[in-house]
């Protein structure tokens, strides 16, 4: 469980190919959701990688959203 919390703290989202570090500049203009196959409320609500990139180091909301996604991914 500690690994899960460190992932959201550092802006990482779990996906089938590994981790997306949403702090990286490559996500600034990526308008896809974290994982199009994911059924979590974050992906289904349309939160984009670019939006999360914008808030991940500034807003606690990003931590909550990434935690929701990462927990759903692991379940």
Steps between C-alpha positions, in 0.01 A plus 500: 500500500789742566602462134155615390519818706850583377377462141231763537733728693739504208231538234504146364202314364500123453423364154551167326830615348639610840474847650416838354695775672254782447757756612681460169472764232384246240157494667441877474306459176381141537121524506436130557376365832748304711381165365218469249419145619477603865160508670602728790309823552805708406537346155125478444456868593750601233786641706780530246869442533560864409265622774664274757844614381393859568384438857711203615767707675266777618165361609417232753209411272750333267612270780140400568428437132815292451428299812149421376639387165790300647283319753247410229782381278635268771159354588 
